[in-house]
Amino acid sequence: MVQGHTDSVGGVNNQALSKARAKATLDYLGKKLPGVDISVAGFGPKKPAADNKSDEGRATNRRAVVLIG
């Protein structure tokens, strides 16, 4: 599974952006791993990896996570 995440800036577009980020990662992986079944999910700002109060924290939260297993 590929999970897309965003920072807390951007409001209502975050959900769509996080899903688009996950889909872009899926598209890349699909080219490298043909035939592998991969799903995507967009979480927007709901699961931050860092504090959204700093530029560094927001940058950390704009990410795609690949779960294997």
VOTORZA-460951 format. One record per atom (N, C-alpha, C): atom name; x, y, z; residue number from 1. Coordinates in nm, 4 decimals. Example, Ala and Ser with C-alpha at 12.3 -4.5 7.8 and 13.67 -1.06 7.14 Angstrom:
2
N_1.3190_-0.5690_0.7800_1
CA_1.2300_-0.4500_0.7800_1
C_1.3200_-0.3300_0.7800_1
N_1.2850_-0.2250_0.7080_2
CA_1.3670_-0.1060_0.7140_2
C_1.2900_0.0030_0.7870_2
***
This chain:
69
N_0.0832_-0.1175_0.0000_1
CA_0.0000_0.0000_0.0000_1
C_0.0879_0.1241_0.0000_1
N_0.0433_0.2251_-0.0725_2
CA_0.1103_0.3549_-0.0727_2
C_0.0169_0.4540_-0.0048_2
N_0.0663_0.5211_0.0986_3
CA_-0.0104_0.6226_0.1693_3
C_0.0450_0.7599_0.1337_3
N_-0.0449_0.8513_0.0999_4
CA_-0.0051_0.9893_0.0739_4
C_-0.0423_1.0766_0.1916_4
N_0.0434_1.1731_0.2237_5
CA_0.0226_1.2633_0.3362_5
C_0.0554_1.4058_0.2948_5
N_-0.0025_1.5026_0.3660_6
CA_0.0270_1.6443_0.3432_6
C_0.0525_1.7122_0.4776_6
N_0.0959_1.8386_0.4694_7
CA_0.1039_1.9184_0.5915_7
C_-0.0344_1.9757_0.6197_7
N_-0.0458_2.0612_0.7204_8
CA_-0.1764_2.1150_0.7589_8
C_-0.2160_2.2399_0.6813_8
N_-0.1305_2.2879_0.5926_9
CA_-0.1600_2.4068_0.5125_9
C_-0.2327_2.3634_0.3858_9
N_-0.3339_2.4382_0.3451_10
CA_-0.3995_2.4078_0.2192_10
C_-0.5459_2.3731_0.2306_10
N_-0.5921_2.3413_0.3483_11
CA_-0.7348_2.3190_0.3712_11
C_-0.7947_2.2017_0.2958_11
N_-0.9054_2.2275_0.2256_12
CA_-0.9847_2.1213_0.1645_12
C_-0.9117_2.0473_0.0532_12
N_-0.8101_2.1060_-0.0051_13
CA_-0.7368_2.0402_-0.1137_13
C_-0.6397_1.9344_-0.0634_13
N_-0.6139_1.9296_0.0667_14
CA_-0.5158_1.8357_0.1202_14
C_-0.5510_1.6901_0.0932_14
N_-0.6779_1.6558_0.1040_15
CA_-0.7178_1.5167_0.0825_15
C_-0.6872_1.4743_-0.0611_15
N_-0.7254_1.5572_-0.1563_16
CA_-0.6988_1.5263_-0.2976_16
C_-0.5492_1.5258_-0.3261_16
N_-0.4764_1.6202_-0.2663_17
CA_-0.3321_1.6265_-0.2874_17
C_-0.2629_1.5021_-0.2316_17
N_-0.3043_1.4575_-0.1145_18
CA_-0.2408_1.3395_-0.0560_18
C_-0.2669_1.2153_-0.1409_18
N_-0.3876_1.2045_-0.1964_19
CA_-0.4178_1.0899_-0.2821_19
C_-0.3398_1.0989_-0.4130_19
N_-0.3257_1.2190_-0.4668_20
CA_-0.2467_1.2373_-0.5894_20
C_-0.1002_1.2031_-0.5647_20
N_-0.0487_1.2379_-0.4480_21
CA_0.0897_1.2047_-0.4121_21
C_0.1072_1.0529_-0.4057_21
N_0.0113_0.9843_-0.3451_22
CA_0.0170_0.8381_-0.3376_22
C_0.0071_0.7765_-0.4768_22
N_-0.0807_0.8325_-0.5611_23
CA_-0.0970_0.7787_-0.6972_23
C_0.0287_0.7992_-0.7798_23
N_0.0953_0.9133_-0.7655_24
CA_0.2202_0.9373_-0.8385_24
C_0.3262_0.8357_-0.7972_24
N_0.3313_0.8047_-0.6695_25
CA_0.4255_0.7033_-0.6208_25
C_0.3887_0.5673_-0.6756_25
N_0.2586_0.5360_-0.6773_26
CA_0.2112_0.4095_-0.7343_26
C_0.2493_0.3986_-0.8815_26
N_0.2298_0.5060_-0.9566_27
CA_0.2648_0.5043_-1.0990_27
C_0.4131_0.4741_-1.1184_27
N_0.4973_0.5352_-1.0364_28
CA_0.6413_0.5104_-1.0450_28
C_0.6723_0.3648_-1.0101_28
N_0.6194_0.3181_-0.8988_29
CA_0.6463_0.1799_-0.8569_29
C_0.5907_0.0780_-0.9557_29
N_0.4756_0.1106_-1.0139_30
CA_0.4153_0.0201_-1.1117_30
C_0.5046_-0.0028_-1.2320_30
N_0.5807_0.0989_-1.2706_31
CA_0.6750_0.0847_-1.3820_31
C_0.7950_-0.0007_-1.3419_31
N_0.8356_0.0095_-1.2152_32
CA_0.9512_-0.0659_-1.1661_32
C_0.9160_-0.2077_-1.1236_32
N_0.7895_-0.2288_-1.0848_33
CA_0.7445_-0.3582_-1.0328_33
C_0.6174_-0.4030_-1.1037_33
N_0.6251_-0.4310_-1.2332_34
CA_0.5036_-0.4695_-1.3059_34
C_0.4440_-0.5985_-1.2479_34
N_0.3123_-0.6012_-1.2400_35
CA_0.2432_-0.7196_-1.1909_35
C_0.2226_-0.7234_-1.0403_35
N_0.2814_-0.6279_-0.9685_36
CA_0.2636_-0.6227_-0.8233_36
C_0.1377_-0.5426_-0.7926_36
N_0.0501_-0.5982_-0.7100_37
CA_-0.0747_-0.5323_-0.6733_37
C_-0.0490_-0.4320_-0.5615_37
N_-0.0709_-0.3031_-0.5905_38
CA_-0.0458_-0.1973_-0.4937_38
C_-0.1709_-0.1108_-0.4835_38
N_-0.2144_-0.0828_-0.3614_39
CA_-0.3290_0.0058_-0.3407_39
C_-0.2795_0.1405_-0.2885_39
N_-0.3673_0.2416_-0.2968_40
CA_-0.3306_0.3750_-0.2496_40
C_-0.4348_0.4268_-0.1518_40
N_-0.3903_0.5157_-0.0639_41
CA_-0.4792_0.5855_0.0286_41
C_-0.4229_0.7240_0.0541_41
N_-0.5109_0.8210_0.0633_42
CA_-0.4694_0.9572_0.0953_42
C_-0.5206_0.9957_0.2329_42
N_-0.4321_1.0399_0.3189_43
CA_-0.4688_1.0744_0.4555_43
C_-0.4661_1.2248_0.4827_43
N_-0.4281_1.3049_0.3839_44
CA_-0.4212_1.4490_0.4072_44
C_-0.3308_1.4780_0.5259_44
N_-0.3731_1.5706_0.6132_45
CA_-0.2914_1.6061_0.7298_45
C_-0.3243_1.5242_0.8550_45
N_-0.4025_1.4173_0.8415_46
CA_-0.4534_1.3432_0.9581_46
C_-0.3483_1.2643_1.0348_46
N_-0.2375_1.2287_0.9721_47
CA_-0.1344_1.1476_1.0377_47
C_0.0025_1.2144_1.0229_47
N_0.0235_1.3265_1.0905_48
CA_0.1510_1.3965_1.0759_48
C_0.2675_1.3166_1.1343_48
N_0.3812_1.3272_1.0697_49
CA_0.5046_1.2652_1.1198_49
C_0.5851_1.3652_1.2015_49
N_0.5506_1.4935_1.1873_50
CA_0.6224_1.6002_1.2576_50
C_0.5242_1.7124_1.2899_50
N_0.5682_1.8078_1.3683_51
CA_0.4874_1.9233_1.4064_51
C_0.4692_2.0141_1.2845_51
N_0.3482_2.0626_1.2635_52
CA_0.3194_2.1511_1.1507_52
C_0.3485_2.2981_1.1813_52
N_0.4125_2.3270_1.2934_53
CA_0.4377_2.4659_1.3325_53
C_0.5644_2.5239_1.2706_53
N_0.6464_2.4394_1.2089_54
CA_0.7704_2.4891_1.1474_54
C_0.7770_2.4472_1.0013_54
N_0.8610_2.5181_0.9252_55
CA_0.8802_2.4819_0.7841_55
C_0.9347_2.3401_0.7718_55
N_1.0298_2.3045_0.8583_56
CA_1.0878_2.1694_0.8546_56
C_0.9830_2.0630_0.8840_56
N_0.8997_2.0868_0.9833_57
CA_0.7952_1.9910_1.0187_57
C_0.6949_1.9736_0.9063_57
N_0.6522_2.0838_0.8461_58
CA_0.5577_2.0753_0.7344_58
C_0.6201_2.0014_0.6167_58
N_0.7484_2.0260_0.5897_59
CA_0.8169_1.9557_0.4805_59
C_0.8212_1.8057_0.5081_59
N_0.8445_1.7677_0.6319_60
CA_0.8469_1.6256_0.6695_60
C_0.7102_1.5622_0.6484_60
N_0.6042_1.6361_0.6716_61
CA_0.4692_1.5819_0.6603_61
C_0.4221_1.5661_0.5158_61
N_0.4881_1.6306_0.4226_62
CA_0.4530_1.6151_0.2804_62
C_0.5308_1.4952_0.2281_62
N_0.4649_1.3781_0.2303_63
CA_0.5377_1.2550_0.2008_63
C_0.4450_1.1467_0.1475_63
N_0.5064_1.0444_0.0896_64
CA_0.4391_0.9195_0.0553_64
C_0.5087_0.8097_0.1349_64
N_0.4299_0.7180_0.1874_65
CA_0.4816_0.6074_0.2665_65
C_0.4428_0.4781_0.1967_65
N_0.5391_0.3906_0.1771_66
CA_0.5127_0.2603_0.1155_66
C_0.5161_0.1551_0.2248_66
N_0.4037_0.0845_0.2420_67
CA_0.3933_-0.0227_0.3390_67
C_0.4041_-0.1559_0.2661_67
N_0.4904_-0.2415_0.3134_68
CA_0.5127_-0.3723_0.2511_68
C_0.4747_-0.4790_0.3514_68
N_0.3990_-0.5747_0.3056_69
CA_0.3670_-0.6831_0.3968_69
C_0.2415_-0.7433_0.3716_69
***
